[in-house]
Amino acid sequence: MIDPTRLLTTDAPEGARLLALDWIERVRNARAALERAPHDPEAVHALRVALTRLRATLRLYASLLDGGIGRRGRRDLRAANAALGRVRDRDVQAAQLEQLGPSLSPEAQAGAQWLRDQFAAQRAHRLHAALRAVTVHLDPSLDRWSQRIAHFVEPRIAGVTTRRTPLALVVGRALQQAGDALETNLRAARESATPDLVHQTRISGKRLRALLVPWLPALADPSPLFALATELQDDMGGARDAHLLAKRARREAQRTPERADALHALADALEDRATAANARVEQRWLADTADGAFAQLQRALPPAMAEFAQLGRQDIEIERKFLLHALPDVLRERPGVRIAQGWLPGTRLRERLRRSVHPDGRVEWTRTVKVGTGIARVEIEEDTAPVLFETLWPLTAHARVEKVRHAIADGDLTWEIDVFLDRDLLLAEIELPSEDTAFSFPAWLAPCVTREVTGDPAYVNANLASAPRPSASA
């Protein structure tokens, strides 16, 4: 088993491949266990879980896996997983009926027992089909998949230093996207809680949960976000399972008139159970309250992202910012880096594009996402291609700033002075190794400082770009 902490600090392409290889090995071990005990429901479940986790890994990190196991491999993996799923679903439904039994009326209990007997009679056939699917689609493929994922080539440009991105940063971005998708679906379900929208919301929760699963041992406090995703899956899944099982009982009642009364009684009880579960979903997940699960989810996501950023070792930005009323004399004849930056449309997630032109003519293009406020914020940044920058840049027309940045070392620290070109504003920033790091203003800067504006939203660059009001006279 891999060490998740070490893996998160590994270069992203290699880390994603090591994770996929680890799941392939788990699939191989679970396959061997199923071969030893083919009729054990837990062996079926273990292999299906391993296959599901492998599929999730291939989907989440597709951009790093260069095709992963290929189209044929994904088809074979899906076929084996689906066949095992049909066995597992019936096992779960049988267990649900057994658990529900004591709370049912005698007539409904008779319907539940009859349906469980049907599931048991069908299981051998379903298990045979699942084992055949595993033999045909899975057994010949595991070694081929391992070879395909283990070997890869990275493009490099001679003379250009490649910035390495740890896997933790990729996971952090994926977590933000998964959280946003879940929030979007929850909002849609609030407006119209149709079965399809609730189902899509449940799938979003499952994907967020699957994203977190490999990293739980590495996280200091994963419980809030993971627990919420698990709760959502259980609540919405319980409602859906009861509803589907009720539909199955209705269908069987039509096919077997002699059991119709018992099966209809069972279906009525299951629909009551689904109604109660839906009421909990409405109250817990779709109500707009400060202590509701939706609000808890919004609060739990940024700390989880911060943990991955810390594991990435380079993405917690600890910064103090100061308003200046004059440009320090030492900068008047000093060239700086000309920066144009703009923000793509968004609400909670604001992605920044930046083009930096250095005095020697060198140009850098970057994409950045920052989360949080105050002194310490999560910052996730990566280089981008000029063509992608130019493609996205027109989308930032509503929110841009232009400035010249001067960087001056002060011992182990560096002061950055921003001279804004599109407004009357001067700001000084210093990035610190920790929030309690002591510092003082150098003699060349102290006379120019007006006041500290760290955490003041009026002086956050993204806000300046959208509402260019503050100035040096403020």
N, C-alpha and C positions, 0 to 999 in steps of 0.2 A: 504494500500500500504506500502511496506517495505521501510525502510531507506537504500539506497544503500551504504552510507558511513559506517554505522554500520555493514551492511552485509559483506562488503569487509574485515573488521577486525575480522570477526567471524572465528572460526576454519573451515577449508575448507569443511570437510564432512557435518557439520551442515549447513554452509552457502549455499552450493549447494542445499541441501534439502529445506531450507527455500525459496530459489529462485524458485525452481520447484513448491513448494506448492503455492507460490504467483501467478505463472502463471496458475496453476490449478484453483485458485479462480477467476482469471480474465476470464478464459474460462467459468466458471460457471456463472459469471455475464453477459458475452456476450451472452451466451446461453439463459439466461432469457430475455435479451433484444430482441433477435431474436424471441422468442416465442410471445412477445408482438407485434412485428411489422415484421412478416415474409416476407413481400414484400418490405421492406426498403432495398435498396442496401447497405446502410451504416451499417446496422445491420449485413448483411451477411459478409461484409468486416471486421467488428470489430471481429467477431467470428473467421474468418479465420486467421486474424493477431494473435490473442491470441493462436490459435492452432499451428501456425507456430513458434511462440516464445517458446511455451512449447516444441515442437519437437527439436528446436535448443538447448534449455537448456538440455534436456535429452541426446542429442548427445555430446555436448561440455563437460559435466561433468559426463559422463557415469562411469568413474573410481571411482567417489565419491558417486555414487548413488546405487551401489550394485545391478545392474539389473534394476533400475528405476521402470517402470511400467510393466515390463515383456514383453515377446515376443507377447503375445496376446494383451496387452495394446498398444504396438507400432503399431500392425496391425490395431486395431480399430481406433487409433488416425490418422493413415495414411489414412484410408478409409474415415473417416469423413472430414478430411482436403481436400482430393482429390475431394470429391463430392461438397463441398463448392467452391473449386477452379474452377470447371467447370462453376459454376454460375458467379463467380466473373470475370473470364477471359472474358466471353461474355459481361458482363457489361462494362468492361474496353475497349474492342474492339468497342462496340457501342459508347462509349464516344469519342474514338479516331476518329471514322468516322464522328461523329457530329462536332468535332473540326476541322477536316481536310476539311469539306465540302466547305466553302467559297473559298478555294484555288484551288478547282477542276474545271475541265471543266464541262459544263452542262451534257455531257454524263456520265462522271465519277461520278458526283453528283447523277445522277439517279441510277447508280450502287450502290453507297454508301447507298442511301435511301432504296433501295430494300434489301440490306444485313442487314441493321439495322432492317427493318421490320421482316426479318427472325429470327434475334436474339430475338426480342421481342416476336414473336410467340412461340419460343422454350423455353423461359425463365420459363414459368409456369411449364413445364414438368421437366426442370432441377432443379428448386427450390423444387418441390415436392420430387424428388429423393434425393436432398441434405438433406432436412428435415427428410426424412425417414432414411438416413444414420446416421444423428445426433441422431435420436431417438434410433436406433438399436445399434450403436457403441459407442456413447458418453454418453448419459443420464445414463445408468446403471453403468458406469465405474468411474465417477468422485470421488465418495466417496471411492471406492476401491483403486483408485490410491493415493488418499490423505493418506489413512491408510498405504499403502505399503511404501510410501516415508517418512512419518513422523516417523516411527519406524525403528531404526537401532541399530546394536551392533558394537562397536569398539574393535578390538583385542588389548590386552595389555599383557605385560610381567611383571610378578611380580618383583618388585625391580628395574625396569628400567624406568627412567623418559622419557615419550614420548614427543618429540619435536612437538609443535603445529605449524601447517602451516596455516596462514590466507588465506582466499579465494582469496585475492588480488594477492598473489603470483601465485596461480593456473591460475588466469585470465591473469596475465602477461605472463606466459609461453604459454598459449593458444594463446594469441595475437601475440607472436613471431612466433609461428607455422603457424597461419593464415596468417600473413604478409609474411612469407617465401613461403607459398604455392601460394599466389597471385603473388609474384615476379617471382616464377618459371614458372607459367602459362603465365605471361606477356612476359617473355623471349621466351618461346616456341611460343607464338602467333606472336612475332616479326619475328621469323624465317619463319613461315608459318601461315599466318593469315587465316586458314581454319575456316569455321563456327563452327565446333566442338571445336576447340581450343579457339576461342573467347567465345563460350558459357561456356566452363569450366572456363575460366578466370572470366566471369561474376558471376558464381556460387561462386568462391573463394572470390570475392568482397562482395557478399551478405552474406557469412558466417562471414567475418571479421566485416561487419557492424552489423550483428545480435549479434555478441559477445559484441560489444560496447553498444548496445541499453540500456540494463538495468542499465548501470553505468554512463550514461551521466550526471545525476544530481550531481554525486559525483566528477566529474572531473573538474579541474580548467579551462582547456582549451582543450576541446575535439574536437574543430571544425576542425583542419587541417586533421587529419586522418579520422574522421567520414565523413567530407565533401567530401574528395577524394573518399571514398568507395561509398558514395551516388552518386557522379558524374559518377563514373565508371558504377554503376548499371543502371543509367538513360541513359547514352550514349550507352552502349552495349545492354541494354534492349530495347531501342527505335529502334535500327537497327533490332534486332531479331523480335520485335512485328510487325514492318512494313513488314518484309519478310514473316512471318507466315500469316499475314492477306492477303497479295498478293496471296499466295498459296491458301488460302481459296477462294478468289474471282475467281481464275482460275478454281478450282474444281466446284464451283457453275456455272460457265459459261458453263462447259461441260454438266452439268445436266439440265440446262435450256437454250436451244438454243435461245429462244425468248428474253432473257436478256443478251446474250453472248457479244454483242458489248459494252454495258454499263459496264458489269463486267470486261471485258478485259481492257477497258479504266481505270477503277478503279485500276486494278492490275498493269497497267503500271505506274500510279501515285504513288502507294504504293512502287513499286520497285525503282522508282526514289528517293523516300523518304528514302528507306533503303540504297541506294547507297550513298546518301548525309550523312546519319548517319554513315555509315561505313568509309567514308572519314574522318569524325571528329574523329572516333575511331583511325584510322591510324595516324592522325596528333597529336592527344592529348595523346594517350596512347601507341602507338607502335613506335613512333619516338624516336630516341636516342639523346635527347637534354637536356641541363643542366636545362632548365626551363620546361621541359615536366612533365606530370603527374607521370610518372614512377620515375623520380628523386625526385619529391616532396614526393611521397610515401616513398621512402627510407629515406628521411630526417624527415618525420613525425612519423615514427614508434618508434625510440628510445625515444623521449620525452613522447609519450603515455605510453610506458613501464615504464618509470621512474615514471610517476604519480601513476601507480598501485603499484610500489615498495614502494613509499613513503606512500601510504595508508596501505601497509603491515607493516609499521613501523620498518622494520629491514633489508631493502635491499639496502639502499644507502650506499655504502662504501666510506667514505671520508678518504683518506690515503695519507701520505707523505712517500717518499722512498729515502734512502741515500746509496751511495756506500761507503764501508769501505775498508781501506787498511790493517787493522790488526784486529784480534779478541780481544775484550776487555778482560782484565785479569780476570774479575769476572766470565767469562764463561768457563774458561779453565778446571775446575774440576766439572763443573755443568752439570748434565744430561739434555738432551733435548728430544723433540718429533721427532722421525724419520718419515719423510714424503716421500712418493712416489706418484707423481701425473703425470697424462698423459691426453692428449686432444684427443677427438674423432675427426675424419675428419670433416671438415666444412670450410666454407668461412666466412660469416658474423656471424654465430652462432657457437661458439666454446664451447663445453661442456667439463668440467674438471671432471675427476675422481680422488679422493684422498683417500689414505690409510694412517692413522696416528697411529703409534705405540708409546704409552706413556711409560715412564720409569717403571711404575708399571705393564706393560704387557697389559694394556687395549688397544683395537684396535677400531678405528672408520672408517667407510666407508661413503663417501659423494659424491654427484654429485652437480656441481655448474655451473652456466652460468653467465658471466659478460658481460655487455654492456657498451660501452663508453670508454673514455680516460681521462687522467689527474687526478686531485685530487679526484673528485667525480665520482663514477661509479655505475651503477645498478648491484647488486649482488643478484642472486636468488640461494639459496642453500637448499638442503634437505638431510637427511640421506638416505642411500640405504642399501639393504641387501647384505651380503657378497657374496652370490651366483650370484647376478646380477653384482656386481663389478667384480668378477672373469670371468664372461662371456664376459663382455665388455672390460676388460683390454687388451686383445691381440690386439684390434683395435687401441690402443694408441701407438703401438710400434714405430711409426714414430715421436712421440712428447712426450718425458718424461723428468722429472727432479727428482733428489733425493737430499734431504737436511735434515739437523737437525735444528729444530727451538727451540730457547730459548726465553722465554717470561719473562720479568722483569718489575714489576710495578714501575711506577714513579708518585707518587701522585694518581690522578684520571685516569691517562693515563697508557698505557702499551706499552713498546717497544718490538718488535719482531725482533730477530737477526737470519737471515737465513745463515747457513754455508752449501754451496752446496758441495755435495759429488762427483758429476760428472764433476766438472770444478773448476777452481781457482777463486772463487767468494764469496764475503761476502756482504750481504745487510741488512740494518736496516729499519724497517717500523714502523710507528706509526699511529694508527687509531684515528681519531678526531671526536668529536660530531658535528662540523660544519666546513665549509671551512675557517672561520676567527678565529678559536680557536688559541690562542697564546700558544707557548711551547718553551722550551729551551733544549739543550742537557744536560743530566746529566753528572756529572764529570767523571764517569766511561766510558762514550761513546764518549765524545767530542774529545779526542785526536786521535780517530780511524777513524773519518769521513773525507772522501775525498771530496765529493760534493753531491748535491742533484740530483737525477735522476727521480723525479716524472714526469710522462708523457713521459719519454724517451722510445720509443718503443723497444729499444735494451735491456732494463732491465725489460720488461714485461715477466712474467714467461712463458706464452704461446709462446712468440717469442723466448725466451731462449731455450725452449724445441725443437723447430724446427731448430734453427740456433745457436748452442752453441759456440758463438764467444767472447762475452764480458768477461773480467776478471778484477781482482782487480787492475791490472796495467794499465787499460784503462784510 
